[in-house]
Amino acid sequence: MTDTALQSQGAETGQGGSLLRRFAAEFAESKLALVGLVGFAIIVFIALFAPFVAPQDPYDLASLDIFDVRLPPGSVGQETGITYWLGTDAQGRDMLSAIMYGLRVSLFVGAVSAVVSLIIGAAVGLTAAYFGGRVDSIIMRIVDIQLSFPAILVALILLSILGQGVDKVLIALVIVQWAYYARTARGSALVERNREYVEAATCLGLGHGRIMFRHIMPNCMPPLIVIVTIQVADAIALEATLSFLGVGVPVTEPSLGLLISTGFDYLLSGKYWISVFPGVALALAIVSINLVGDQLRDVLNPRLKR
């Protein structure tokens, strides 16, 4: 039995096409999931092409006008001539453009932190399940300790030490999230560890790394992919909370959470749009990603289908 044959036996890669067709069929049947998928596609499009579709670069000081400060939705700028459909903030920035740019930062932080956490957590969990014994006990005790603390508390402590910055937020989110992937990867790998294709690969003298990452890992990916979609939404919400508290991203790279925070002081004075519209955008982004994640979970594991 060749290495390629072992891999196809363990990973069942021939089901990729049927999985894609089932994925499309499931989304076509569920209107709620289809709405989530469309919303997610719009979010990704805005995040990627914000510099081209936004009416204004909200962080270019030369494009701002002091007379356009805190204008209500639908106002037209005196000097710029721009129609501010969602109004302007305390700096005279177009709120629609600011939300588009803020969405880029939020989605980038959420996606990158989730992918890096997946890589680290999956490797750690797979190592624990494969070697077992003392290695498994030590790793899982570390995971249990990590998960026993509230994520927001750990992130706050880390950022109070590291300081502000997108890179600092990414480090904090990865440290907070990796344990979820490690526990899930370990549970899946324990099932695969005693399968016939693993025993055959061991008899052929393949290295531990090759067996772990080329044969066992593909079979552990479906539940991890579902967690990624959920953790992206959680990371966006957590980053928004940290930025709202003033310890997240700096004002030079504002996310949706920071936009909500800067408009909070004007909320009671009637300037609701400065804080409410970024909050609505944040809620829609999180709901859309969660809807896609729920449907993806049903496709990959029909036993959990509601």
Sequence and secondary structure as in RCSB ss.txt:
>XXXX:A:sequence
MTDTALQSQGAETGQGGSLLRRFAAEFAESKLALVGLVGFAIIVFIALFAPFVAPQDPYDLASLDIFDVRLPPGS
VGQETGITYWLGTDAQGRDMLSAIMYGLRVSLFVGAVSAVVSLIIGAAVGLTAAYFGGRVDSIIMRIVDIQLSFP
AILVALILLSILGQGVDKVLIALVIVQWAYYARTARGSALVERNREYVEAATCLGLGHGRIMFRHIMPNCMPPLI
VIVTIQVADAIALEATLSFLGVGVPVTEPSLGLLISTGFDYLLSGKYWISVFPGVALALAIVSINLVGDQLRDVL
NPRLKR
>XXXX:A:secstr
  HHHHHHHHH GGGHHHHHHHHHHHHHH HHHHHHHHHHHHHHHHHHHHHHHSSS TT GGG  GGGTT  TTE
E TTT  EETT B TT  BHHHHHHHHHHHHHHHHHHHHHHHHHHHHHHHHHHHHH HHHHHHHHHHHHHHHHS 
HHHHHHHHHHHH SSHHHHHHHHHHHHHHHHHHHHHHHHHHHHTSHHHHHHHHTT  HHHIIIIIIHHHHHHHHH
HHHHHHHHHHHHHHHHHHHTTSSS TTS  HHHHHHHHHTTTTTT THHHHHHHHHHHHHHHHHHHHHHHHHHHH
 GGG  
